Amino acid sequence: MGKFARLGNELYNGEKSIDFVGRKWLWYAISAVIMLIAIGGWTAKGLNFGIEFTGGSQYTVTVPSERANQDTADELRGVVAGTGIEDASAPIVTTQGNESIVVQTEPLNAEESDEVATAIAEATDTDVDDLSRDEIGPSWGAEVAERSGIGLGVFLVLVMLFIWAYFRQWKMSIAAVVALAHDVVITIGVYALSGFQVTPASVTALLTILGFSLYDTVVVFDKVKENTKNLRGSGRTYASLANLAVNQTLVRSINTSIVALIPVAVILWVSSVQLGASSLKDLSLALFVGTAAGLYSSVFIASPLVAHLKQNETEVVLAERRAKARARQADRYASVPAFKEDMPVQDEPDEAEAVLEEDAPVSRSSSREPQQGASGRGRTVPEARRPVQESRSSGRQQPTRQSKSKRQK
């Protein structure tokens, strides 16, 4: 941890730097590949919507508290799948409270529903009449999806307005929305490729990760704004200052994301491997993928995209020109041409001529004459009107300063 802390201090002070902004096309290409894979999985496999969205049959059975555990749920899952009914071949079985187990299947007709209910009753040693049967229609899921879409749209509009009002830069709003869309597409693609069911818990987690991703992006943007506040007097380009801001917040972003990912990863592993609880799996998967994607987008997408969008602004272009001019002044050999294999070979001067030129006396009068057309500090030396002559006042007595007491006598 000590090395990591020193690395963070060096990144913050600018002693070390990772070129995030300069390699923006590499990050764009990586993101494009990941998003294409996500969209391809979404298109090819589609999303596995839960019973809340597609409709289906739900059975709730009451069991003793000592049997309301995952072992009983796994047993019921095997019993229902063993009925041979195609729509009940992949049931969702979860515990509910301390005395109930819920079994969900795809929509079944009356005969198939009775057969499944009988199998559940026999496996739990209960009466069929004690089972609670519910037929869930897809209308409720459609309403949830519609309202979630409305909420997502309102959220994105508010994000753009907030960032524009706070930073006074609409290009930062565009970059933040692009980063959020990047996270959403990747998360949905992972759901499609993994086959996890999309439930209302998944929608809730999706909206949650948008807030987390936006929080990290706003922190980076705030540092960019602080660094570029005095762009004219900084002597650096906008891209270099934006890259410095990303480096300064990098360790903080990594630490925050790791702290958030560790508990989510534990919940995901426990729910998918040990418990098999669908609601926890759906929630934790969206949180885990979205948090990781939010870290990537805030570092590799948002800030490089802002610098890319602002590269043609007048102030940014002038700052880049000033930085290049200052770099040329700092390097006295910047105008020396680099050696190339095909450069013309020039004859060296004769040694005798070189010695004569070195031993030749320099005339004082000639040295005082200005060189016509010579360049000075950003200006051309004007032409001399007449030769430089001795001053007429050289033979006169020059005034001397006397004390006040002597001047009064």
N, C-alpha and C positions, 0 to 999 in steps of 0.2 A: 504493500500500500504506500510505503514511503516513496518508491520510484514513481508510482502513479501520481502521487501528490506533487512531486517535483516536475513531472511532465506537464501536469496541469498549470503549474506556476510558470514554466517556460513557455507554454502555449499562450498564456494570458499576457505575458510581458513581450511576446513577439520574438523571443530568443529561438524558438522553434516554430515552424509553421507547416501545416498540411494544406496543400493547394486544392481547396474545394471549389472555388469559383473558377480558377483557371482550367480545371478539368471538367467543366460542366457538361461537355458533350459526351464524355465517358459515363457520367452519372445518368444523363438523359437516355443513353443507349441501354444501360442496365435496367432502368425503370421501364423502358419501352418493352424490353424482352419479358420482364416479369409480368407486366400488365397484359401482354399478348398471350402468355401462358394462362393467366387467370381468365381472360375473356374466352380463350379457346376451351378451357374446361367448363366454363359457364355455358357456352353454346353447345358443346358436345354432350355433356352429361346432364346439364340442367341442375336446378336446385331441388333438394329433397325437402319439400315443405311438410311441416307437421300436420297433425290432425286438426289443429285450429284453423289452418288455411285450406285444407282439402276436404274436411269433414270426415266423419267416421263414427265408430262405436266405442263407447267407454263403459267399463265395468269397474265398480268399486266394491270390494269385499272387505268385511270387517273380520279381523283375526285377533287372537290373543296378543298381548303386547310382546311376549317373548318370541312370537313368530313374525312380527312386523319388522323384518330385517331383509338384508340383501339376498340371503340364501333362499328365503321363500320366494322373493321376486324372481330370482333365476330359475327356480323350480317351476313357477307359473309360466314363465316365458317358454320353457321347453314343452310344457303340457299343452299350451295354446298352439304353439307351432306344430305340435305332433298331431293335431286334429286333421291335418291334410287339407284344410281350407286355404285356398290360394291367397285370399285377402287377409288371412290371419297368420300368414307364414312368418312375418316379421313384426310381432307385437312389441309395443313399448310398455314396459312394466316398471313402475316406480312405487316407492313407499310414500304414504301420505300420513303424516303425524305418527302416533305411536300405536295405532290400532287399525290402520287401513292400508290396503294395497290397491293401486289403480292400474288397470290393464286397458290399453288403447290399441285398436286395430283399424284397418281401413273399413269403409262402409260395408255392412253385411245385411243379407236379407233375413227374414224372420226365422227360417229354418236354421241357417248358419249361426245366427245369434243365439238360438236356444242351445245348439251343440256346444258352442264356446262357453256359454254360461254353465252348462252341466259339467264340462271339464274343469272349470275353475272351482265349482262347488265341491266336486269330488276330491280335488287336490288339496283343498283347505278344510275339508270336513265340515262344511257348512251347508245349509239348505239353499236351494236355487232361489227360493222366494226372498231370501235375505240379501241377495245381490242387488245393487243399485245399477240400473242400466240407463244410459243416456245416449241419444243419437245427436251428435254434434254436426251441424251443417256448416258449409264453407262460407256462409254469409258473414259470420263473426270474424273469421280470418281475413276476408276481403276488406271488411271495415277497418280492421287493425292495420292492414297494409296501406289502405288509402290514407288513414290518419297519420301513419308513420311517414309516408311520402310528403304529406303536407307539412308535418313537423320538420322534416329534413330541409324542405325548400325554405321555410321561414328561418330556420337556423342559418342556412347559407347566406340569405339576404342580410340578416342581422350581423353576421360575421363581416361581410363586406362593408356595411355601414360603420361598424365599430372600428375596424382597422383604418378606414378612410378618415374617420373623425379623429382618431387618436394620433395617427402618423401623418395625416394630411397628404397621403400619397396613395392614389388609387391603384398604382401598379403593385404595391404591397398587398392590396386586397385581392388582386388577380392571382398573385403568387400563392397566397394563403388558401384560396379556394381550389386552385390546381393541386396543392399538396393534400387537401382534404379529399378531393375526388380520387387521387392516387391511392390513399389509404382505403377508401370504401371499395374500389374496384378490386384491390388485392385481397381484402377480407372476404368479399363475396366469392371470388375465385377459389380461395382456399376452402370455403364451404362446399362449393360445387365439386372440387377434386376429392375432398375427404369423404363426402357423402353424409356429413352430419346434417341432422334435420334443422330446418329453419323454423323456429318457434317465436312467439312474442318475446321470449327472453333474449333471443338473438337480435331482434330489432332494438331492444333496450340497450344491449351491449354495444350495438353499432353506433347508436347516438352517443353513448358514453365515450367511446374512443375518439369520436370527432372532437369532443371537448378537450380531451387530453392532448391530442395532436395539435389543436389550435393553441393551447396553453404553451406548449414547447416552441411553436413557431413564433408566437408573440414575444417570447423572451429573447429569441435570437434577433427578431426585427428591432426590438427596443435597443439592443446593443449596436445594431447597424446604424440606427438613428443617432445614437450617442457618438459613435465614431465619426460619422459624416456630417456632424452639425457644423463644423468649421472646415468645409471641404477646401475652400480657397486658400486658407492659411496652413493647412496640414502638409502641403507639399507631396501628397500621395494621391493615387487614383482612387476612384470610388470602388473599383473591384478589389483592390488590395485592402481597403478599409473594411469592406464587407467580409472578405475572407478572414481578416483579423477578428472580426466579431464572432464568426463561426468558431474559430479556434478558441476564443476566450470563453465561450459557453459550451464547448464540446464536453469537457469533463463533467460539468454540471448536468448536461442532458443525459449523458451515459449513466451517471449515478442515479438520477431520478427514474430513468427507465428501468434499470436493473432492480431498484427497490420495488417498483410496481410490477415487474414481470415475475419475480420470485414467488410471491403468494398466488398469483394467477396460474403460474405453471403447476404449483402444487395442487390447486383445486382442479385443474384440467386433468392431471394424472390420476388423482384419486377418483374423480367422477367417471372417467372413461375406462380405467383399468380395474379399480376395486369396486366401485359402487354401480357403475353403469347408469347413473341417473341422467336422463336426457336433458333436463332443464339446466343442471349444473354444467354439463358438457357444452351445451349451446352457448351459455353465457360466458364460460371461461375461454372457449376457443376464440370467440369474437374479441374478447378483451386482450388475449395474448397476441393474436395476429395483428390487431389494430394498434396496440401499443408499440410493437416492434416496427411496424410500417410507419407509424407516426414519428418515431425517432429517426428513421432513415429519411423521410420526406422533409423534416424540419432542418436537417443538416445538409443533405445532398441535393434537395430539390428547391426548397423555398428561397433561400438566400442566393444561390447561383442564378435562379430565375429572375429575381429582383434586379441583380446586377446586369443581367442580359437585357431586360426590358428597358433599363435606364441608360444603356450605353450610348444612345444617340442624343441624349439631352445636352443642351448647350453647356451647362455648368459642368457636367461630367466630362464632356469632350475637352473643354478648356483645362480642367484639372489634369487630364491625361497628358495634354501638350506641355503643361508646366512641369509635370513630373519627368517627362522625357528630356526637356531642356535642362532641368536641374541635374539629371543624370549625366548628360553630356558635359556640363561644366565640371562636375566632380571627377570625371575621368579625362585626364589630359591626353590620353592616347586613344580616345574614342574615334578621332578622325583618321587615325593611321590605318591604311588598308590592310586587311588580313592577307597573309601569304597564300598564294595559289600556285598550283603546278604550272599553269600556262601563263604566268606573269612574264612580261618582257624583261630581258636582262639588260641593265644599263651599265656602261663602262665606268669604272671608278676613275676619279681624277688623278692626273699624274702626280707623283709624290713631290716633285720639285715645285709644281704649281701650288700644291697644298701647303708646302713649307713657306713659300713666298706670301701666300695669302695670310698665313698665321702671323708672319713676322712683319707684315706691312703696318706702318704707323697709322694711327687713327687721328684724323684732323679734328681739332676741337670745334672749329667752325662748322665743318661738314656734319659733325655729330649732332649739332644743335639744330640743323635744318630739319624741319618736319618731313616725313616721307609722304609723298602725295598718294592719295588713295588708300592709305593704311587704315585698317579697321580698328576701332577701339572697343569700348564697352557698349556694344549695341549701336554705334554710330560711326560715321565716316569723318575722318579728320579733314577740316576745310583746307583749301589751298592757301598757301602763304602769299600775301600781297607784295612783300619786299623782303630782302635779306635781313636777317637779324643783326642789329647794330648795337654798339655800346650805348649805354644810357647817358643822356646829357647831364644828368644830376650827379654824375660820379665825382666831379671835381668840386662840387659845392659843399659848404659846411652844413651838415645835417643838424636839425634842431635836437636839443637834448631836454630831457625832463628835469625840472628843478623843483625843489621843495617850495611849499607855500610861503614860508618865511622869507626866502630869497626873492621870490617873485614880487613881494610887497615892498621891498626896499627900493 
